[in-house]
């Protein structure tokens, strides 16, 4: 696997908090980011991409379908 084959797109869903009323949630939001496969099934990415997420999917470069990590 070359460098291009190691790059993944990360799709996430998270609940956004209402900072004025922290006991309430504003609703689900979607976010995406990138990562890199570093060893076996390990993916290196930034904390803001996956922090506080409730659902995560991964899509490898060149593949049509998303998969669960």
N, C-alpha and C positions, 0 to 999 in steps of 0.2 A: 504494500500500500504506500503510495507516494504522499506527498504533502497535500495535494488536492483531495485525495481519498480520505484523509484524516479529518477534514473540516466538516463540522455538522452545524445545522441550524436547530436551535432550541425554541420550541413553542410552549408557552406557559399560560396558565389561568391563575389569577389570584384575587382575593377579596381585598378591596380597598377600604381602609378605615376612615371614618369621619373624625378628623382631628378636633373639631369643636364638640363632638359627642362621641367619644371613643368606644362606648358600648354599642354603637350602631355601625353597621357596615353600609357603605355607599352602594356596593354591588360588585359583581365580578367584572374584571378587566382582563384583557389579553395583552400579552407582551411577547416579544421574541428577541433572541440574541444569538450569538455564535459560540462555538466551542471547538475543541480539537481533541481527537482521540489520542491519548498518550500511551496507554498500555492496556491490552486486553479490552475490558469493558469499562475502562475509566475515561472520563471526559473532563478536560480542564476548561473552565469557563470563569466568568466573573461572578462574584457573590450577588450583585444586583440583578443578574439574569434569573437566578433560581431561588433567591431568598424570599421566604413567606409565600411560596407558590403552593397551590392546592392540586394542580395537575400539570404534568410535564410530558411533552412528546419530543422525539428527536427525529430529524430527517438528515440522512447522509447526502453528501453531494452526489448528484447524478441519479438518485433514487426518487421515484414518484410518490411513494407512500411514507407517511409518518409512522413511527413506532414508539412503544413505551420503552423507557430506559431499563 
